[in-house]
């Protein structure tokens, strides 16, 4: 009888996996994966992840179990998963400058990188279409550098930034500038990594801006735009600390002049304006700007923005009007996507707004979801204790 039950369980599991889908990630080495892709004329899909990345886990559960996506990846790609903080993964991270997770790397059958796609795509149908677009890309080489050359001489400070050896370490502009001063070729891969992934002085920031066309030709507009946004961010941060609106306008001017992605530029401007408002504690302006952005777009595409603003207000703002406005948005957010992060924020906001019964309900719900996701629920449990204490005091 036990044997029959065991067999039936195996059959049920197999049928479930078949209906749900499963990406067959290649388990060999990096070199073996690319050799297989070349032999079978397939593109390579690399899921760059870390153990602590929440959205990486969401992608595992919601994207890679989608049958249509799994079937397409299995048929048309050699798919591999690489932990960016372990072993050869740190070399991949440095080579392709991966510091946000998840980041998806796409390579053609010749082993040359086609695209680096950071972030989690919630819409599985859209993601599948993206995969099909990648598969249709027949360009032999998109970027000027050789994608499979990992024999690069990185300075110690860069290895620290990417956590080689298991420990990440910050660097500073003085260290980076001193190394750049001694570098013969400011256009090679290692110099580009230092220039884009580390702080530098104004001399090298201006060098990058002055030579934007050459760098874009070598490494693409996407990474150059990332550099520009970092430059602007540092200037906006300085403007916020000084409360200097003119400095903010000058920073936005750099963005408008050098940022190449016109489709994203308006959103970038709004984001930096909100950063300035946050730094200067203009909570009404900050909230109204967020409210306008969410109303102008689809809420489904602004869940992260709403959550980020709501959490910031919970931590720093005491204006009842602002807090109530974001509470209303977060109510809609958790209806659309009741994940741990959003439920936790909503519970905290309800607590701050004094709605203890509702705060308790959503804190408990967040804990249940967090346990299933294996998230760290310690802060939510502490919040629940505060909520319950407030309810006892109010009796």
Secondary structure as UniProt FT lines:
FT   HELIX           2..20
FT   HELIX           30..40
FT   STRAND          43..49
FT   TURN            51..52
FT   HELIX           54..62
FT   TURN            63..65
FT   HELIX           67..76
FT   STRAND          77..83
FT   TURN            84..85
FT   HELIX           88..96
FT   STRAND          103..107
FT   TURN            109..110
FT   STRAND          113..118
FT   HELIX           124..135
FT   TURN            147..148
FT   HELIX           156..161
FT   TURN            162..165
FT   HELIX           173..181
FT   TURN            186..187
FT   HELIX           189..197
FT   HELIX           202..210
FT   HELIX           212..219
FT   HELIX           221..242
FT   HELIX           245..258
FT   HELIX           262..279
FT   TURN            280..281
FT   HELIX           283..296
FT   HELIX           299..301
FT   HELIX           303..316
FT   HELIX           320..336
FT   HELIX           340..352
FT   TURN            353..354
FT   HELIX           356..373
FT   HELIX           378..394
//
